[in-house]
Amino acid sequence: MPASRLRREGNRSFESELPVQVELIEGKLRLSVNAFLVIERDQYILIDTGAANSWEPSMGLLLQALNEAGVAREKIETVALTHTHEDHVNGLVAADGSDAFPNLQRLFVPKEEVSLFDNIERLSRFRARRTPIENGFKLSASITAFEAHGHEMCHTAYEVSSGDESLLIWGDIVHVQSIQFARPELTWEYDTNQAQARASRQRMFRRAIQPNYYVAGAHLSFPGVGAVTLYGDAYIYTPV
């Protein structure tokens, strides 16, 4: 991603002022792209799907990762989207053009983004399986949808609860972990609504500092899961 895509409050680009902790590779930011599988008893629920072969050549390894984890893609009958950007939804279609998840029954899409989904020709075959969801929707006994608007009009996070522990799968709340935890007011140029994205990030950070609470981010570096703590006025992210 071009380095200028990270912005200050007020939308002023500061490419020349990037802090030293923001590592660039040939002038660009390196972003991981993650999807997360939740196994609840006999249910296999996938949150986001990656981009498959529709974007950068280094993407599209989700099916390989599932295979390495010993999970047959035929087991996945439920997919929930944080939002409809191509690096989250296009992985519904495998690189060979087949359905990535041939037994898909339920496709949960944030309500206000259903119309955006309609504009993606690649995904037309899945339109009949869409179910629009809103804040508080229960995907299962342990997974609840939470409003996290801003990056996209109805960007949604999913909280997974098990015993006294929780995991917040928050999609694109953070793009550049090396600076946005310490400076949550910094926004991303691709955020549809800068102010709303900033407010959602700060709200999610406050939620994440609870005891026994973890976060999973689409663009957090491997392993993409960790804990958030508050130290003074700055948040600190620690990978698991």
C-alpha positions as CSV (number, residue, x, y, z in Angstrom):
1,M,0.0,0.0,0.0
2,P,1.3,3.5,-0.7
3,A,2.7,5.1,2.5
4,S,0.6,8.2,2.1
5,R,-2.6,6.1,2.9
6,L,-2.1,6.8,6.6
7,R,-3.4,10.1,7.7
8,R,-3.6,12.4,10.7
9,E,-6.8,13.7,12.2
10,G,-8.1,16.3,9.8
11,N,-7.1,14.2,6.8
12,R,-3.7,15.9,6.3
13,S,-1.3,13.4,4.6
14,F,2.0,13.0,6.4
15,E,4.0,10.7,4.2
16,S,7.2,12.6,4.8
17,E,6.6,12.5,8.6
18,L,6.1,8.8,9.0
19,P,7.5,7.7,12.4
20,V,10.5,5.4,12.2
21,Q,8.5,2.4,13.6
22,V,6.4,2.3,10.5
23,E,8.5,0.0,8.3
24,L,8.3,0.5,4.6
25,I,9.4,-1.9,1.9
26,E,10.3,-0.1,-1.3
27,G,8.3,2.8,-0.1
28,K,5.2,0.8,0.6
29,L,3.5,-0.6,3.7
30,R,3.3,-4.4,4.1
31,L,-0.1,-5.6,5.2
32,S,-1.1,-9.0,6.2
33,V,-4.6,-10.3,5.1
34,N,-6.2,-12.7,7.5
35,A,-9.4,-14.6,7.8
36,F,-10.5,-16.5,11.0
37,L,-12.2,-19.8,11.5
38,V,-14.3,-20.4,14.6
39,I,-15.2,-24.0,15.4
40,E,-18.2,-24.2,17.7
41,R,-19.2,-27.8,18.4
42,D,-20.0,-29.1,14.9
43,Q,-20.2,-25.7,13.3
44,Y,-17.4,-24.3,11.2
45,I,-17.9,-20.5,10.9
46,L,-15.5,-18.5,8.8
47,I,-15.1,-14.8,9.4
48,D,-14.0,-13.1,6.1
49,T,-12.4,-15.0,3.2
50,G,-9.4,-13.1,1.9
51,A,-9.1,-12.1,-1.8
52,A,-8.2,-15.4,-3.4
53,N,-6.6,-14.6,-6.8
54,S,-8.4,-11.3,-7.3
55,W,-5.8,-8.9,-6.0
56,E,-2.1,-9.3,-5.1
57,P,-0.2,-12.4,-6.1
58,S,1.0,-13.0,-2.5
59,M,-2.7,-13.5,-1.4
60,G,-5.1,-16.4,-2.0
61,L,-3.6,-18.9,0.4
62,L,-6.7,-19.4,2.6
63,L,-7.6,-22.8,1.2
64,Q,-4.0,-24.0,1.6
65,A,-4.0,-22.8,5.2
66,L,-7.2,-24.7,5.9
67,N,-5.7,-27.8,4.5
68,E,-2.6,-27.4,6.6
69,A,-4.8,-27.0,9.6
70,G,-6.6,-30.3,8.8
71,V,-9.9,-28.6,8.0
72,A,-11.8,-29.7,4.9
73,R,-13.3,-26.7,3.2
74,E,-16.5,-28.8,2.7
75,K,-17.1,-28.4,6.5
76,I,-17.6,-24.6,6.2
77,E,-21.3,-24.0,5.9
78,T,-21.3,-20.4,7.4
79,V,-19.3,-17.4,6.3
80,A,-19.7,-13.9,8.0
81,L,-18.2,-10.8,6.5
82,T,-16.9,-7.8,8.4
83,H,-17.4,-5.8,5.2
84,T,-17.5,-6.2,1.5
85,H,-14.0,-5.0,0.4
86,E,-12.3,-7.5,-2.1
87,D,-9.7,-8.7,0.4
88,H,-12.5,-9.9,2.7
89,V,-15.1,-11.3,0.3
90,N,-13.6,-12.3,-3.0
91,G,-12.2,-15.5,-1.4
92,L,-15.7,-17.0,-1.7
93,V,-14.5,-18.0,-5.2
94,A,-11.4,-20.2,-5.5
95,A,-8.6,-19.4,-8.0
96,D,-10.0,-22.1,-10.4
97,G,-13.4,-20.4,-10.4
98,S,-15.2,-22.9,-8.3
99,D,-17.0,-22.3,-5.0
100,A,-14.3,-22.1,-2.3
101,F,-16.8,-23.6,0.2
102,P,-19.1,-25.9,-1.8
103,N,-21.4,-26.6,1.1
104,L,-22.0,-22.9,2.0
105,Q,-25.5,-22.4,3.4
106,R,-25.4,-19.1,5.2
107,L,-23.6,-15.9,4.1
108,F,-24.0,-13.1,6.7
109,V,-23.5,-9.6,5.3
110,P,-23.8,-6.3,7.2
111,K,-27.2,-4.9,6.3
112,E,-26.2,-1.6,4.7
113,E,-23.6,-3.4,2.6
114,V,-25.9,-5.8,0.9
115,S,-26.2,-3.3,-2.0
116,L,-22.4,-3.1,-2.3
117,F,-22.3,-6.9,-2.5
118,D,-24.7,-6.7,-5.4
119,N,-22.1,-4.8,-7.4
120,I,-19.5,-7.5,-7.3
121,E,-20.1,-9.6,-10.4
122,R,-17.7,-12.3,-9.2
123,L,-20.0,-13.1,-6.3
124,S,-23.4,-13.1,-8.1
125,R,-23.8,-16.8,-7.6
126,F,-24.0,-16.3,-3.8
127,R,-26.8,-13.6,-3.7
128,A,-29.5,-16.0,-2.8
129,R,-27.6,-17.2,0.3
130,R,-27.1,-13.7,1.8
131,T,-28.6,-12.8,5.1
132,P,-28.3,-9.2,6.2
133,I,-27.3,-8.7,9.8
134,E,-27.3,-5.8,12.3
135,N,-25.6,-4.9,15.6
136,G,-26.3,-7.5,18.2
137,F,-27.1,-10.3,15.7
138,K,-26.3,-13.7,17.1
139,L,-24.5,-15.9,14.5
140,S,-24.4,-18.7,17.0
141,A,-24.5,-19.3,20.7
142,S,-21.1,-17.9,21.1
143,I,-20.7,-15.3,18.3
144,T,-22.3,-11.8,18.3
145,A,-22.1,-9.1,15.7
146,F,-20.9,-5.6,16.9
147,E,-21.2,-2.3,15.0
148,A,-17.8,-1.0,14.1
149,H,-18.7,1.4,11.3
150,G,-16.4,3.8,9.6
151,H,-13.9,1.9,7.5
152,E,-17.0,0.9,5.4
153,M,-20.5,2.1,5.9
154,C,-21.6,-0.9,8.0
155,H,-18.2,-2.4,9.0
156,T,-18.9,-5.1,11.6
157,A,-16.9,-6.9,14.3
158,Y,-17.7,-10.3,15.8
159,E,-17.2,-11.2,19.4
160,V,-16.6,-14.8,20.2
161,S,-17.2,-15.9,23.9
162,S,-16.1,-19.1,25.5
163,G,-16.2,-19.5,29.3
164,D,-14.6,-16.4,30.8
165,E,-12.6,-15.5,27.7
166,S,-13.6,-13.5,24.6
167,L,-12.1,-12.8,21.2
168,L,-13.0,-9.8,19.1
169,I,-12.6,-10.4,15.4
170,W,-12.5,-6.8,14.4
171,G,-11.8,-6.7,10.6
172,D,-10.1,-3.4,9.6
173,I,-10.1,-1.5,12.8
174,V,-6.3,-1.4,12.6
175,H,-4.2,-1.3,9.4
176,V,-0.8,-0.2,10.7
177,Q,-0.2,-1.9,14.0
178,S,3.2,-0.3,14.5
179,I,1.6,3.2,15.0
180,Q,-2.2,3.0,15.3
181,F,-2.2,1.3,18.8
182,A,-0.1,4.1,20.2
183,R,-1.9,6.7,18.0
184,P,-5.5,5.5,17.6
185,E,-6.5,8.9,16.2
186,L,-4.6,8.3,13.0
187,T,-6.9,7.1,10.2
188,W,-6.5,5.3,6.9
189,E,-7.2,7.0,3.6
190,Y,-9.4,4.1,2.5
191,D,-11.7,4.6,5.5
192,T,-15.1,5.6,4.0
193,N,-15.8,7.8,7.0
194,Q,-12.6,9.0,8.8
195,A,-14.3,10.4,11.9
196,Q,-16.5,7.3,12.4
197,A,-13.6,4.9,11.8
198,R,-11.5,6.8,14.4
199,A,-14.4,6.6,16.9
200,S,-14.9,2.9,16.3
201,R,-11.2,2.1,16.8
202,Q,-11.1,4.0,20.1
203,R,-14.2,2.3,21.2
204,M,-12.9,-1.2,20.3
205,F,-9.6,-0.5,22.0
206,R,-11.5,0.4,25.2
207,R,-13.4,-2.9,24.9
208,A,-10.3,-4.9,24.2
209,I,-8.5,-4.0,27.5
210,Q,-10.8,-6.1,29.6
211,P,-9.3,-9.1,31.4
212,N,-9.2,-12.4,29.4
213,Y,-10.0,-10.5,26.2
214,Y,-8.2,-11.0,22.9
215,V,-8.4,-9.4,19.4
216,A,-8.0,-10.8,15.9
217,G,-7.4,-8.4,13.0
218,A,-7.6,-8.8,9.3
219,H,-4.4,-6.7,8.9
220,L,-2.4,-7.6,12.0
221,S,0.9,-9.3,11.4
222,F,1.1,-13.1,12.0
223,P,-0.4,-14.7,13.9
224,G,-3.1,-11.9,13.7
225,V,-4.3,-12.6,17.3
226,G,-3.2,-10.9,20.5
227,A,-4.1,-8.8,23.5
228,V,-4.4,-5.1,24.0
229,T,-3.4,-3.3,27.2
230,L,-3.4,0.4,28.2
231,Y,-0.1,1.9,29.3
232,G,-0.5,5.6,30.2
233,D,-2.3,7.2,27.3
234,A,-1.1,4.6,24.7
235,Y,-2.5,1.2,23.9
236,I,0.0,-1.7,23.4
237,Y,-0.7,-4.8,21.3
238,T,1.0,-8.1,22.2
239,P,0.6,-11.0,19.8
240,V,-0.3,-14.4,21.3
